[in-house]
Every structure is written in structure tokens, then in C-alpha cells.
Amino acid sequence: MPLGLAVAASYSPLLYRPRHQWKAINQLLVGSVPQPYQATNEETDEVLDHYAARIEAAFSALREQLEWYRPDALIVLACDQGRMFNESHTPQIHVHVGSEIWGSTRYTDLGEDESASARVTIPCHEELAQWLVRDIIFDGIDANQSRGQFNPLGDPVGGVSHTLTDPLLMLLPRLDIPIVPVHLNAHVDPAITGHRLLELGRIIGQSLQERTDRIAILASGGLSGHPRGHVAGWIDEKLDEWVLYWLRRGRSERLKTLWDQDSYILRGATREIRTWLVAGSAMELTGAKATIVDYIPFSHAAVGTAFAYWAAPASIQADSALIAGTSASQGRTRTPAPAV
């Protein structure tokens, strides 16, 4: 079974910390920027409690999809935030070809102590990474690759970005599925365009369709917002709706022009929608369209917060046939994972 599933989750540190820490994290993200009416008057403690429940339910829905598909490997699309790379070297596309990668789970900005005990080591699928980077390059897109021991340039102590470690620990707490880390440059100008990302997604999708193992994609980042920036806390709900609308219809090509111009609202987290574009482009080759689990125009998180998945029709049919056969032989039935 080749590529059959992708899941996507927005990124804000607030999403990965307990509810009682949200106020402190919000202050860190928005600083002295005047906040919109929504943040100061509508996002009350009661509403934020409700948001916490919705976020927990959304992550649970994505975990269900991964548990149902049972991937042998996971391609992780993430945007570095100055930890993996520094000013001396910022590739537009990077694939780590090695046996493992590591990163800290601590937020030093929140006063959390950085130590060896905070480090999490994640197994990587070296053979699949070699396969994938070869196809990306041979099909016309130059990709940077690192081999052997993981050596982060931007943060030698903290390691890989939280945009990779946080969603992995949330969705795969046992870290028992090897990954292929694929970094997309979103935050250092000039950053890779949506036009190239659309093609990258198609190359990844085609490449993985030739595999015999079960492969899934995780896209981390976005949606709209500029944490710690000029418009921190201000969410462009219209932009988010536009992005999710086209992904839901299986038309990711509509997003390729998103960064053809520059503005404050197109910086920050909005730049990380690149991971969603690549995931959508790859999965659409399988006939999949995005199912939007939930969307919250979340000012306190400083990002428009969305959760989605793509399930390839072929993988659903194959699983249904397998379950039917197993149920017939064992005399019981199994209910497929629900589409949220």
C-alpha cells in the first residue's frame, strides 16, 4: 500500500501546552501589539475552555486516522524557525537522510529549563529518505540533504524545531513510526514559491505511489497569523477560509499564488501554509480531498487554527476489504474510523 493518508495541524506553542499556561504564552506571542475585539472581548475564559476541548478532540481525530491507516513511515513537512539552520545556510527544501533526529521539548522563552532530559530522539526512515530525495532531484527540483549524524546549525542545544517535535509527540506519543523530515523554507527571504511547492507535492505524491509500504504525510504549520510580529493576534479568517475551501475541493493549485506578493499578514505563520499546499498536492494524485476536522480563528494562539486529513480512496477500499475478510473469518465486525 503506497501513500494513503495525510494529516495536517496548525502550529502555535499554545496548542501544545496545558490550558493554565495559555495566558503566559499569549503574552509572549502578541507582546505589546493592540489586540482585536475578538481577543479582548469574545475569547473569554469560558470560550477558551471550549477551544481547549475542541483542540483536544481534533488531535484525537487525527490520531484515529493514523491508527486506522497504520503507516510504516511518515513524511513530516515542517518549516524551520531558526533551530535547524542559521544565516550561513538556509536551504529552500531539505531532506534529512539519517537514522534519527532529535529536538528539545522545552520552551526556554517560557522559562522552561533546557536540559538533556528535555531531548526527544525520533527514529528516521533512512532508505525512504534516500528514495524520496533522489526522485525530487531527478524530477527537476534541487533539494538539500544532510546525511549521517544530525547536526543542527541554528540551535545545537535545542535541535530540530518544535513545529516538528510537538505534533509528532501529540499524534504519535510512542514515536514508534520512523519519519522522513522534509523542511521547507518559509521564514528566510527569498522563500520558495507556491508554484514550486505545488510541483514538489506532485513529485512526492508520484514517488510514494511507487512504494509498496504504507506511507502517510504529516503537515505542520499555519494558518494565518504573525506571532511576535506587527499584527500578532490578528487572524485573517477570510484567508483561512479561502485556503481550506480549495483544499476541501481538491484544488491545491489555487494556492500557488499565495506568496506572489508580500504583506504583514502573509508573513509569520501564514508562510507555513506551504506545508498544507505540499500535502494537498501530493494527496490529490491519489484522488483524495481534504476533510476539515475543525477551524478556530484563534487570536490567543496568534494563528488561525485548523486540523485536516486526506484519505486516499484506494486505501479506504483496501482497508474495507481487509476488514470484511477478517470479520468473516473471525465472526465479528469492525466499524471503520469515522470521517469527522
SERO-4910 file (N, C-alpha, C, O; in steps of 0.05 Angstrom, whole numbers):
BEGIN
 pado doro    nc1    nc2    nc3   cac1   cac2   cac3    cc1    cc2    cc3    oc1    oc2    oc3
  Met    A     17    -24      0      0      0      0     18     25      0     33     28     19
  Pro    A     16     42    -20     33     66    -21     21     89     -5      9     84     16
  Leu    A     25    114    -14     15    137      0    -16    135      2    -30    133    -18
  Gly    A    -26    136     27    -55    133     30    -68    153     49    -92    154     51
  Leu    A    -51    169     64    -63    186     84    -44    210     89    -20    208     88
  Ala    A    -56    233     93    -42    257    103    -58    270    125    -83    270    124
  Val    A    -45    280    145    -58    296    166    -44    323    168    -20    324    163
  Ala    A    -58    343    176    -46    370    179    -57    383    204    -80    380    211
  Ala    A    -39    398    217    -46    413    241    -32    439    242     -8    441    235
  Ser    A    -46    460    250    -34    486    253    -13    485    275    -13    467    292
  Tyr    A      4    506    275     24    506    297     24    533    312     26    554    300
  Ser    A     22    530    338     26    551    357     35    537    383     23    516    389
  Pro    A     54    548    397     62    534    422     39    531    442     38    513    458
  Leu    A     19    549    440     -4    548    457    -20    522    454    -31    511    473
  Leu    A    -20    511    429    -35    486    424    -23    462    438    -36    441    441
  Tyr    A      2    464    447     16    441    458     23    445    487     41    432    498
  Arg    A      9    464    500     13    468    529    -14    468    543    -34    474    531
  Pro    A    -14    461    569    -39    460    584    -54    487    584    -42    508    581
  Arg    A    -80    485    588    -97    509    588    -87    530    608    -90    554    601
  His    A    -77    523    631    -69    543    651    -45    559    642    -39    580    654
  Gln    A    -31    551    621     -8    565    611    -14    584    588      3    599    579
  Trp    A    -39    584    579    -46    599    555    -42    629    558    -33    642    539
  Lys    A    -48    640    581    -46    669    584    -17    677    581    -11    697    568
  Ala    A      2    663    594     30    670    592     41    667    564     56    683    554
  Ile    A     32    646    550     41    641    523     30    663    505     44    673    487
  Asn    A      4    671    509     -8    692    493      8    718    495     13    731    475
  Gln    A     16    725    519     32    749    524     58    748    509     67    768    498
  Leu    A     70    725    509     95    721    494     91    725    464    109    736    451
  Leu    A     69    715    454     64    715    425     56    742    415     64    750    392
  Val    A     40    758    430     30    783    420     44    807    430     43    829    418
  Gly    A     59    805    452     74    827    462     57    852    468     37    850    481
  Ser    A     66    875    456     52    900    461     33    907    438     23    930    437
  Val    A     28    889    420     11    895    397    -18    898    406    -28    881    421
  Pro    A    -32    920    399    -60    923    406    -77    899    395    -73    892    372
  Gln    A    -94    888    411   -108    864    403   -135    870    392   -148    890    399
  Pro    A   -145    852    374   -171    856    362   -194    852    383   -189    841    404
  Tyr    A   -217    861    376   -241    858    393   -245    829    401   -253    823    423
  Gln    A   -241    812    381   -245    783    386   -229    773    409   -239    758    426
  Ala    A   -203    782    411   -186    772    432   -193    783    459   -193    769    479
  Thr    A   -200    809    460   -205    822    486   -233    819    497   -237    822    521
  Asn    A   -252    814    479   -280    813    488   -294    787    483   -312    779    498
  Glu    A   -286    772    462   -301    748    455   -287    723    466   -301    704    473
  Glu    A   -260    722    466   -246    699    476   -244    700    506   -222    704    517
  Thr    A   -267    696    519   -268    695    549   -257    669    559   -251    651    544
  Asp    A   -254    667    585   -244    642    597   -262    619    589   -252    597    584
  Glu    A   -288    623    589   -307    602    582   -302    593    553   -302    569    547
  Val    A   -299    612    535   -294    606    507   -268    592    503   -266    572    488
  Leu    A   -247    601    518   -221    588    515   -222    559    526   -209    541    515
  Asp    A   -238    554    547   -241    527    557   -254    510    535   -246    487    531
  His    A   -273    521    521   -286    507    499   -266    501    476   -266    480    464
  Tyr    A   -250    521    470   -229    517    450   -210    495    457   -202    479    440
  Ala    A   -203    493    483   -185    472    492   -197    445    486   -183    426    478
  Ala    A   -223    442    492   -236    417    487   -237    410    457   -234    387    449
  Arg    A   -242    431    440   -243    427    411   -215    418    401   -213    401    383
  Ile    A   -194    431    411   -167    424    402   -160    395    409   -149    380    394
  Glu    A   -167    388    434   -162    360    442   -177    340    425   -167    320    417
  Ala    A   -203    347    418   -219    329    401   -207    327    373   -207    306    361
  Ala    A   -197    350    363   -185    350    336   -160    333    334   -157    317    316
  Phe    A   -143    336    354   -119    319    354   -126    289    357   -114    272    345
  Ser    A   -147    284    373   -156    256    376   -166    245    349   -161    222    342
  Ala    A   -180    262    333   -190    253    307   -166    247    288   -168    228    273
  Leu    A   -145    263    289   -122    258    272   -108    232    281    -99    216    265
  Arg    A   -106    228    307    -94    203    317   -110    179    308    -98    159    301
  Glu    A   -136    181    308   -153    159    298   -146    152    270   -145    129    263
  Gln    A   -143    173    253   -137    167    225   -110    153    222   -107    134    206
  Leu    A    -90    161    237    -64    148    236    -65    120    247    -53    102    236
  Glu    A    -80    116    268    -83     89    279    -98     71    260    -92     47    258
  Trp    A   -117     82    245   -132     66    226   -115     58    202   -116     35    193
  Tyr    A    -99     77    192    -83     72    168    -58     55    174    -49     40    157
  Arg    A    -48     57    198    -24     42    207     -1     45    188      9     26    176
  Pro    A     10     70    185     32     74    166     58     60    175     63     58    199
  Asp    A     74     52    156    100     42    161    121     64    164    142     61    176
  Ala    A    114     87    152    132    110    153    116    136    150     94    135    140
  Leu    A    127    158    160    113    184    160    131    205    149    153    210    159
  Ile    A    122    218    127    136    241    116    127    266    132    103    271    132
  Val    A    145    280    145    138    303    161    147    329    147    170    333    143
  Leu    A    127    345    140    132    371    127    131    392    148    110    396    161
  Ala    A    153    407    152    154    427    173    171    450    163    187    447    144
  Cys    A    168    474    175    184    497    169    202    504    193    192    506    215
  Asp    A    227    507    187    246    513    208    242    541    219    235    559    204
  Gln    A    247    545    245    244    571    257    271    579    270    271    590    292
  Gly    A    292    575    255    319    584    264    334    564    281    354    571    293
  Arg    A    324    539    284    337    519    300    353    500    283    375    492    290
  Met    A    341    491    262    355    472    244    377    485    228    399    474    225
  Phe    A    372    510    219    391    524    202    397    552    213    382    562    230
  Asn    A    418    564    203    424    592    211    429    608    186    425    598    163
  Glu    A    438    633    189    441    651    166    462    641    147    462    649    123
  Ser    A    480    625    156    501    615    138    491    594    118    504    589     97
  His    A    468    582    124    458    561    106    428    557    111    420    547    131
  Thr    A    412    566     91    383    563     93    373    551     67    367    566     48
  Pro    A    371    525     65    361    513     40    331    517     36    316    520     56
  Gln    A    322    518     11    293    520      6    279    494     12    256    495     22
  Ile    A    291    472      5    280    445     11    302    429     23    324    428     13
  His    A    297    416     45    317    399     58    305    373     67    283    372     78
  Val    A    319    351     61    311    324     70    333    313     87    356    312     79
  His    A    326    304    111    346    292    128    348    262    122    328    248    125
  Val    A    371    253    113    376    225    107    393    213    129    418    214    127
  Gly    A    381    202    149    396    191    171    379    172    187    355    168    180
  Ser    A    390    161    208    375    141    224    358    153    246    340    140    256
  Glu    A    364    179    254    348    192    274    352    222    273    370    232    261
  Ile    A    334    236    287    335    264    290    326    271    318    310    256    330
  Trp    A    335    293    330    327    299    357    321    328    361    329    345    345
  Gly    A    306    334    382    299    362    388    290    364    417    281    344    429
  Ser    A    291    388    428    282    393    455    252    398    456    240    409    437
  Thr    A    239    389    478    211    394    481    206    419    498    182    426    502
  Arg    A    226    433    507    224    456    524    221    482    509    232    485    487
  Tyr    A    207    501    521    206    528    511    221    546    530    211    554    551
  Thr    A    246    553    523    262    569    541    250    597    544    254    610    565
  Asp    A    235    607    524    222    633    526    202    634    548    195    655    558
  Leu    A    191    611    555    171    609    577    184    603    604    171    598    624
  Gly    A    211    604    604    225    598    629    230    569    634    239    561    656
  Glu    A    224    552    615    228    523    618    258    517    615    271    527    596
  Asp    A    268    501    632    297    496    633    305    477    610    293    455    607
  Glu    A    325    484    595    336    467    574    356    448    587    374    456    601
  Ser    A    352    422    582    370    402    593    369    377    576    353    375    558
  Ala    A    387    359    581    389    334    566    363    318    569    355    304    550
  Ser    A    350    321    592    325    305    596    302    315    579    282    301    576
  Ala    A    305    339    568    284    350    551    286    341    522    268    345    506
  Arg    A    308    327    516    312    319    488    296    294    481    295    275    497
  Val    A    283    295    458    269    272    448    282    263    422    288    280    405
  Thr    A    288    237    419    300    226    395    280    211    379    265    194    389
  Ile    A    279    218    353    258    207    336    271    190    314    289    199    300
  Pro    A    263    165    311    274    148    290    267    158    262    245    167    258
  Cys    A    286    155    244    281    163    216    283    139    197    297    120    204
  His    A    270    141    175    270    120    155    290    128    133    284    142    114
  Glu    A    315    119    137    337    128    120    333    119     91    338    135     73
  Glu    A    325     95     87    322     85     59    300    100     44    304    107     21
  Leu    A    278    105     57    256    121     44    265    149     38    259    160     18
  Ala    A    281    161     57    291    188     52    309    189     28    307    207     11
  Gln    A    326    169     25    343    167      1    327    165    -24    332    178    -44
  Trp    A    306    148    -23    288    144    -46    275    171    -54    274    178    -77
  Leu    A    265    185    -34    249    209    -38    267    232    -49    259    245    -68
  Val    A    290    236    -37    306    259    -45    317    254    -73    321    273    -88
  Arg    A    322    229    -80    332    222   -107    310    229   -128    316    241   -148
  Asp    A    286    222   -122    264    228   -141    259    258   -143    254    269   -165
  Ile    A    260    272   -121    256    301   -121    277    315   -139    270    332   -156
  Ile    A    302    307   -136    323    319   -152    322    310   -181    324    326   -199
  Phe    A    318    284   -186    317    274   -214    293    285   -229    294    287   -253
  Asp    A    272    293   -215    248    304   -228    249    334   -230    229    346   -238
  Gly    A    272    346   -224    276    374   -231    276    395   -209    277    418   -215
  Ile    A    274    387   -183    275    406   -162    299    400   -144    302    379   -133
  Asp    A    316    420   -142    340    417   -126    333    416    -96    318    433    -87
  Ala    A    342    396    -83    337    393    -54    363    389    -39    381    375    -48
  Asn    A    365    402    -17    388    398      1    384    373     17    361    366     24
  Gln    A    406    359     24    403    336     41    426    335     61    448    343     56
  Ser    A    420    325     85    440    321    105    441    291    111    420    277    112
  Arg    A    465    280    114    468    252    118    483    246    144    499    263    153
  Gly    A    478    223    155    492    214    179    481    227    204    457    230    207
  Gln    A    499    234    222    491    244    248    478    272    245    488    289    230
  Phe    A    456    275    259    441    301    259    458    322    272    467    319    295
  Asn    A    461    345    258    478    367    268    464    394    263    470    406    243
  Pro    A    446    402    281    431    427    276    450    452    277    467    454    295
  Leu    A    447    470    258    464    493    257    454    516    273    469    531    286
  Gly    A    428    520    273    416    543    286    415    541    316    419    561    330
  Asp    A    409    517    327    407    513    355    420    486    362    405    466    364
  Pro    A    446    485    366    460    460    372    450    446    398    455    422    401
  Val    A    437    462    416    427    450    441    398    441    438    391    420    447
  Gly    A    382    458    425    353    453    423    346    433    401    326    420    403
  Gly    A    363    432    380    358    413    358    335    422    340    331    446    336
  Val    A    321    403    329    301    409    309    278    425    320    273    424    344
  Ser    A    263    439    303    243    458    312    219    444    326    213    421    321
  His    A    206    459    343    182    450    357    160    443    336    142    427    342
  Thr    A    160    456    313    140    451    293    141    422    283    121    412    272
  Leu    A    163    409    288    165    380    282    161    363    306    146    343    305
  Thr    A    174    369    328    172    352    352    144    353    365    134    332    374
  Asp    A    133    376    368    107    379    382     85    362    370     72    346    384
  Pro    A     79    365    343     57    349    332     63    319    332     45    303    335
  Leu    A     88    312    329     95    283    330     89    271    357     77    250    359
  Leu    A     97    285    378     92    275    405     63    275    412     53    258    427
  Met    A     48    294    400     19    294    405      5    271    390    -14    259    401
  Leu    A     13    266    366     -1    247    349     10    219    351     -4    199    348
  Leu    A     36    216    357     50    191    359     66    190    385     91    190    383
  Pro    A     53    190    408     68    193    433     89    171    437    108    176    452
  Arg    A     86    148    425    106    127    428    129    130    409    150    117    411
  Leu    A    126    148    389    147    153    368    156    126    356    180    122    353
  Asp    A    137    109    350    143     83    341    140     80    310    141     57    300
  Ile    A    137    102    296    137    102    267    160    119    257    161    142    264
  Pro    A    178    108    240    200    124    231    191    146    212    172    142    197
  Ile    A    205    168    212    197    191    196    218    198    176    241    190    177
  Val    A    210    214    156    228    228    138    223    257    141    203    267    132
  Pro    A    241    272    154    237    301    158    243    316    132    264    314    120
  Val    A    223    332    124    226    349    100    221    377    109    199    384    116
  His    A    242    394    108    239    422    116    235    440     92    249    437     72
  Leu    A    216    458     94    211    478     73    218    505     84    210    512    106
  Asn    A    232    521     68    239    548     77    215    566     75    205    570     53
  Ala    A    206    576     97    184    595     97    191    622    108    178    642    102
  His    A    212    623    125    216    647    141    241    664    134    245    685    145
  Val    A    257    654    115    281    669    107    278    677     78    276    659     60
  Asp    A    277    703     72    274    712     45    300    710     30    322    715     40
  Pro    A    298    702      4    274    695    -11    266    666     -4    283    648     -3
  Ala    A    240    662      0    230    635      7    217    622    -17    209    636    -36
  Ile    A    217    596    -18    207    581    -40    178    588    -47    162    592    -28
  Thr    A    172    590    -72    145    600    -80    125    577    -80    132    553    -79
  Gly    A    100    585    -80     78    566    -81     78    550   -107     70    527   -108
  His    A     87    562   -129     89    548   -155    107    524   -153    100    503   -163
  Arg    A    130    528   -140    149    506   -137    139    485   -117    144    461   -121
  Leu    A    126    494    -97    115    476    -77     94    458    -88     92    434    -81
  Leu    A     77    469   -106     57    453   -119     70    430   -134     60    407   -133
  Glu    A     91    436   -149    105    416   -164    119    396   -145    119    372   -151
  Leu    A    130    406   -123    143    388   -104    123    368    -93    129    344    -91
  Gly    A     99    377    -87     78    359    -77     71    337    -97     68    314    -90
  Arg    A     70    345   -122     64    325   -143     86    305   -145     81    281   -149
  Ile    A    111    314   -143    134    295   -145    133    276   -121    137    252   -125
  Ile    A    129    287    -98    128    269    -74    105    249    -77    108    226    -71
  Gly    A     81    259    -85     59    241    -88     64    218   -108     58    195   -103
  Gln    A     76    226   -131     82    206   -152    103    186   -142    101    162   -146
  Ser    A    123    197   -129    145    180   -119    135    159    -99    142    135   -100
  Leu    A    118    168    -80    108    150    -59     88    130    -70     84    109    -57
  Gln    A     75    136    -92     56    117   -103     70     92   -114     57     71   -117
  Glu    A     96     94   -118    111     71   -128    121     53   -106    132     31   -111
  Arg    A    117     61    -81    126     45    -59    106     22    -52     83     24    -60
  Thr    A    116      2    -39     98    -20    -30     91    -18     -1     72    -31      8
  Asp    A    105     -1     15     99      2     43     77     24     46     72     39     28
  Arg    A     65     24     69     44     43     75     56     69     85     71     69    105
  Ile    A     51     91     71     64    116     78     42    138     82     22    139     68
  Ala    A     47    154    102     29    177    108     46    203    109     70    202    111
  Ile    A     32    225    108     45    252    109     34    267    133     10    265    139
  Leu    A     51    281    147     42    300    168     52    328    160     75    332    156
  Ala    A     33    347    157     39    375    151     35    391    176     13    391    188
  Ser    A     55    406    184     54    422    209     59    451    202     78    458    188
  Gly    A     41    469    213     45    497    209     20    512    201     -1    500    195
  Gly    A     22    539    201     -1    555    193    -23    555    215    -19    544    236
  Leu    A    -46    567    209    -53    580    184    -46    610    187    -23    616    193
  Ser    A    -64    629    182    -58    657    182    -50    667    210    -59    657    230
  Gly    A    -32    687    210    -24    699    235      6    706    234     21    696    217
  His    A     14    723    252     42    732    253     51    733    282     55    756    292
  Pro    A     54    711    296     63    711    324     89    728    327    108    724    312
  Arg    A     89    745    347    111    762    354    117    783    332    138    796    332
  Gly    A     99    786    313    103    805    291     85    829    294     74    835    315
  His    A     84    845    272     69    870    272     39    867    276     26    885    287
  Val    A     28    845    268     -1    840    271     -6    815    288    -26    801    283
  Ala    A     11    811    308      7    788    325    -20    788    339    -28    808    350
  Gly    A    -34    766    337    -60    763    349    -83    769    330   -106    763    336
  Trp    A    -77    780    307    -97    786    287    -98    763    267    -78    756    254
  Ile    A   -122    751    264   -126    727    247   -141    736    222   -161    750    223
  Asp    A   -131    727    198   -145    733    173   -164    710    167   -156    691    153
  Glu    A   -187    711    179   -206    689    176   -214    684    147   -218    661    138
  Lys    A   -217    706    131   -223    703    103   -202    688     88   -208    670     71
  Leu    A   -177    694     93   -155    679     80   -156    650     88   -153    632     71
  Asp    A   -159    644    113   -161    616    122   -184    601    109   -180    578    100
  Glu    A   -207    614    107   -230    601     94   -224    595     65   -232    575     55
  Trp    A   -210    614     52   -203    610     24   -184    587     20   -188    570      2
  Val    A   -164    584     38   -145    562     36   -160    535     41   -156    516     25
  Leu    A   -176    534     62   -189    509     68   -210    501     47   -215    478     42
  Tyr    A   -223    522     35   -243    517     15   -231    502     -9   -242    482    -18
  Trp    A   -207    511    -19   -195    498    -42   -183    471    -35   -184    453    -52
  Leu    A   -173    467    -11   -163    441     -3   -186    421      0   -183    398     -8
  Arg    A   -208    431     10   -232    413     13   -241    404    -15   -251    382    -17
  Arg    A   -239    421    -35   -247    414    -62   -226    399    -77   -231    390   -100
  Gly    A   -202    394    -66   -181    380    -80   -168    398   -102   -160    387   -123
  Arg    A   -167    424    -97   -156    443   -116   -133    459   -105   -134    483   -104
  Ser    A   -112    445    -96    -90    458    -83    -75    477   -101    -62    496    -92
  Glu    A    -78    473   -127    -64    491   -146    -73    520   -143    -59    539   -151
  Arg    A    -97    524   -132   -107    551   -128    -91    567   -107    -92    591   -106
  Leu    A    -75    552    -91    -59    565    -70    -31    574    -79    -17    586    -64
  Lys    A    -24    566   -103      4    571   -112     12    600   -114     36    606   -113
  Thr    A     -7    618   -117     -1    646   -119     -1    661    -93      2    686    -92
  Leu    A     -5    647    -71     -9    659    -45     13    678    -37      9    699    -25
  Trp    A     38    671    -43     61    687    -35     74    702    -59     97    710    -58
  Asp    A     58    707    -80     68    723   -102     71    752    -95     84    767   -109
  Gln    A     58    760    -74     61    787    -63     68    785    -33     67    764    -22
  Asp    A     76    808    -22     84    807      6     67    827     22     60    849     12
  Ser    A     60    820     47     46    837     65     51    826     93     59    803     96
  Tyr    A     45    842    113     49    833    141     32    808    147     42    790    160
  Ile    A      8    807    136     -9    784    142      0    759    128     -8    737    135
  Leu    A     17    762    107     27    738     93     54    729    104     67    711     93
  Arg    A     62    741    126     87    732    139     80    715    163     57    707    167
  Gly    A    100    708    179     96    693    203     84    665    197     93    651    179
  Ala    A     64    658    212     52    631    209     39    628    182     37    605    172
  Thr    A     30    649    170     17    647    143     36    635    123     27    621    105
  Arg    A     62    640    126     81    628    108     83    598    111     91    584     92
  Glu    A     74    587    134     76    558    138     53    543    125     52    518    126
  Ile    A     34    557    113     13    543     98     26    528     75     14    510     63
  Arg    A     51    533     69     66    518     49     65    488     54     63    472     35
  Thr    A     66    480     79     65    451     84     38    439     76     37    416     67
  Trp    A     16    454     80    -10    445     72    -12    443     42    -25    424     32
  Leu    A      0    461     28     -1    461     -1     13    436    -12      3    423    -30
  Val    A     36    429     -1     51    406    -10     35    380     -4     33    363    -21
  Ala    A     24    378     20      8    355     28    -16    352     10    -22    330      0
  Gly    A    -30    374      5    -54    372    -13    -47    364    -41    -60    348    -53
  Ser    A    -25    376    -52    -17    369    -79     -9    340    -81    -16    327   -101
  Ala    A      5    329    -61     12    301    -62    -12    283    -60    -14    263    -75
  Met    A    -30    289    -42    -53    271    -37    -73    272    -60    -88    253    -65
  Glu    A    -75    295    -73    -95    297    -95    -88    278   -118   -106    271   -134
  Leu    A    -63    270   -121    -56    249   -141    -69    223   -135    -73    206   -153
  Thr    A    -76    218   -110    -90    193   -102   -120    195   -105   -134    176   -101
  Gly    A   -130    219   -111   -159    224   -113   -171    234    -87   -195    236    -84
  Ala    A   -154    240    -67   -163    249    -41   -168    279    -40   -155    294    -54
  Lys    A   -188    287    -25   -193    315    -18   -192    319     12   -197    300     27
  Ala    A   -187    343     20   -184    348     49   -210    346     64   -231    357     54
  Thr    A   -210    333     87   -232    334    106   -224    353    128   -204    347    142
  Ile    A   -238    375    132   -231    394    153   -244    385    179   -268    384    181
  Val    A   -227    378    198   -237    368    224   -248    392    240   -269    389    252
  Asp    A   -233    414    241   -242    437    256   -225    461    247   -203    459    237
  Tyr    A   -237    485    252   -223    510    247   -231    530    268   -255    533    274
  Ile    A   -211    543    280   -216    563    301   -200    588    294   -176    587    292
  Pro    A   -213    611    290   -198    637    286   -188    646    313   -200    663    325
  Phe    A   -166    635    321   -157    635    349   -137    657    355   -113    653    351
  Ser    A   -147    680    363   -129    703    368   -109    698    391    -86    706    388
  His    A   -117    684    412    -99    679    434    -75    662    425    -53    664    436
  Ala    A    -80    644    406    -58    627    396    -41    642    375    -20    633    367
  Ala    A    -51    665    365    -38    682    345    -37    668    318    -22    677    301
  Val    A    -52    647    314    -54    634    288    -83    624    283    -97    617    302
  Gly    A    -92    625    259   -116    612    251   -112    582    254    -94    571    240
  Thr    A   -127    569    271   -121    541    279   -139    521    265   -163    522    268
  Ala    A   -127    504    249   -143    484    234   -130    456    236   -106    453    241
  Phe    A   -147    436    232   -139    409    232   -153    395    208   -177    399    204
  Ala    A   -138    378    194   -150    366    170   -136    339    164   -114    333    174
  Tyr    A   -149    323    147   -136    299    137   -145    293    109   -167    302    100
  Trp    A   -129    279     94   -135    269     67   -133    238     68   -112    228     77
  Ala    A   -153    224     60   -152    195     60   -156    186     31   -177    192     18
  Ala    A   -137    172     20   -138    163     -8   -161    143    -11   -163    124      5
  Pro    A   -178    146    -31   -200    127    -35   -190     98    -38   -204     80    -27
  Ala    A   -168     93    -51   -158     66    -54   -151     53    -27   -156     30    -23
  Ser    A   -139     69     -9   -132     58     17   -157     52     34   -157     32     49
  Ile    A   -178     68     31   -203     63     45   -215     37     35   -225     21     51
  Gln    A   -215     33      9   -227      9     -3   -211    -16      5   -222    -36     11
  Ala    A   -184    -13      5   -167    -36     12   -172    -43     42   -174    -67     48
  Asp    A   -173    -23     59   -178    -29     87   -205    -42     92   -208    -60    108
  Ser    A   -225    -32     77   -252    -43     80   -253    -72     72   -266    -88     84
  Ala    A   -239    -78     50   -238   -106     41   -224   -124     61   -232   -146     66
  Leu    A   -202   -113     72   -187   -129     92   -203   -133    117   -204   -156    127
  Ile    A   -217   -112    126   -234   -115    150   -256   -134    145   -263   -150    163
  Ala    A   -269   -133    121   -291   -151    115   -281   -180    115   -295   -198    126
  Gly    A   -257   -185    104   -247   -212    104   -240   -222    131   -246   -245    138
  Thr    A   -228   -205    147   -221   -212    175   -246   -217    191   -247   -236    207
  Ser    A   -266   -200    188   -291   -203    203   -305   -229    196   -316   -242    214
  Ala    A   -305   -236    170   -318   -260    162   -305   -285    173   -318   -304    181
  Ser    A   -278   -284    175   -264   -307    185   -266   -309    215   -264   -331    226
  Gln    A   -268   -286    229   -269   -287    258   -297   -284    269   -301   -286    293
  Gly    A   -317   -279    252   -344   -277    261   -351   -252    275   -370   -252    292
  Arg    A   -337   -230    269   -344   -204    282   -340   -182    262   -327   -186    241
  Thr    A   -350   -159    268   -347   -135    251   -331   -114    265   -328   -113    289
  Arg    A   -321    -96    248   -306    -73    258   -315    -48    244   -317    -47    220
  Thr    A   -321    -27    260   -331     -3    248   -307     14    238   -289     19    253
  Pro    A   -308     23    213   -286     39    203   -284     65    218   -303     75    231
  Ala    A   -259     77    217   -255    102    231   -273    123    219   -276    125    194
  Pro    A   -286    139    235   -305    159    225   -292    182    211   -270    190    217
  Ala    A   -306    193    191   -297    218    178   -310    241    194   -334    243    196
  Val    A   -293    257    207   -303    278    224   -313    301    208   -322    321    220
***
